[in-house]
Amino acid sequence: MDVKYINPFFDAFLNVMPELGIKDIKKGNISLRGKIIESMGVLIIIGIVGDLKGNIIYETTIENAKAIVSKMMMGAPVKELDEMAQSAIEELTNMLTANAATSFSNEGLRIDISPPTLMYGNFKASSNADKTICVEMIIDGLSFRVNVAIEKYK
């Protein structure tokens, strides 16, 4: 796992979030995690194939997910993580990952991404790599983690 693979995700937040009306974007903690990711409440997994392989696991709490979706919907209240709210947060992660894929392409690394898979509740998920770099992004005061588990395809 190469640390340089996290930079396109930093840039993706800075590029995508303002388009959704979210202006306060900060980097939080960066940590090294193992293969098992314990859910904060919501996990969205996107597969990566091509010159790089692996997956990106986005995570946040259910309350933060609802608040982010509300911001995406211009302040409309989101009382539960229903099908529409799930679709919105999946689309957000899809946009973030696609933006990062464009950055990788600009660096000569071609990748394709899978559709996002959202799960919520109290559970553990396994990444495809033994080591995962976890980058916490703080968006409008809400924690939204990006677990990067990708490596160069051999």
N, C-alpha and C positions, 0 to 999 in steps of 0.2 A: 504494500500500500504506500503510495507516494503522496506526501503531504501537498504537493503542488496541485493535486486533483481537487482540492477543496476551493481553490480560488474562483473557478467558474461559478460555483454556487453562491459565494459572496456577491459576485457581480450580478448574478441572476436576481437576487433579492433587491439590489439597488436599481436594476432595470425594470423589474416587473411590478413591484409593490407600489411605486408612485403612480403607475397607470391605473391602479385600483383605488387610489385615494389614500394610500397609506404612506405617510411621509417620514415618520419617525422610525428609522431603521438603524439598529446598532448590532455590532458583533458582541456576543456574550462569551461564555466560557468555551474553550476548545479542549477536548479530552480524548484520550485513547480508551476505547472500550473493547470488550471481547466480542465473541460471536453472538451471544445472547443479548437481545434488547428487551428490557422490561417496559411494557407499555405505560405511558403516563395517562392513558385514556384512549388516545386515537393514534393509530399507526397507518401510514400510507406507504406502500412499497411499490417502487418502480424498478423494473429490470433494465439492465444496460447490456447491449451486445455490440460487437464490432471490434475496433482496435482496442477498446477497453471492454472489460466484462465485469459483471457484478450486479449490485443493486444499491439504490438509494432508499433509505428508510426515513421518512419524515415523521416526527412525533410531536404531539402537543396534548394538552388536556381537553376534555370534552367542552368545558366552559370556554377555554381559549379558542377552540375551533368555532364554536357558536359566535363568539365575539368577532373573530376574523371574518366569518361569513357575513355577519351583520355589516361590517365595514365595507365588504365587497358589494353589498346590496344597498349602499348609500344610507346606512343607518337603520334600515328596516329591522325590527326586532326578530331575533331567531331564538325561539323558546326551547326547541329541541333539535337534536341532530337527526332530523328526518331525512327522507330520500333527497329532497332538494338541497338541503345543507350539506349532505355528504357529497353530492355531485359537485357542488361549488368548491368544496375544499379539495376534492380530487382534481378538479380542473386547475386550481391554483398550483398544486404540486406538478401537474402536467406542464403548465406554463413555465414554472421555475426550471424544471428539468430540461425542457426543450430549449430554453434560453441558455442553460449551461452547455447543452449539446452543440449549440451554435458556437459558443466560445471554444469548445474543444476542437470543432471543425476548423476554426480560424488558426488553431495551433497545429493543424495537420492530422488530428485524430478524429476519425469518422466513427460515430456511434449511432445506434438506433435505440429508442426507448420503448418499453412496453406500456400498455395502458395501466393507470394506477389501480392498485387494489387497496381498499380501505377496510380496516378492522377497528372495532372499538370495544372497550371493556377492560377487564383486568386479566392480562395474559402476558406471555413472553413469546417473542419471535426470534428466529435465527437468521442471521445474515449469511451470505455465501462465503465470507472471509473470516479468518480467525481474528483479525484485528479490524476495528472499525473506528474511523475518526468521527467524533461527534462535535458538530459545530452548533452552538446555540445562537440563534438570531432573536433579537428582541424587537418586535414590530408593534409600535404603539403601546409599548409596555408589556406585551404578551410574549411569553416564551414559545418559540417554535424551533425545534431541533432538527438538524439535518445529519443523518448518519451516513457517511460515505464509505462504502465497502466495494471499491472498484480497483482493478489492477489491469495492467497492460496485458493484452492477449498475446500468448506466446506462440 
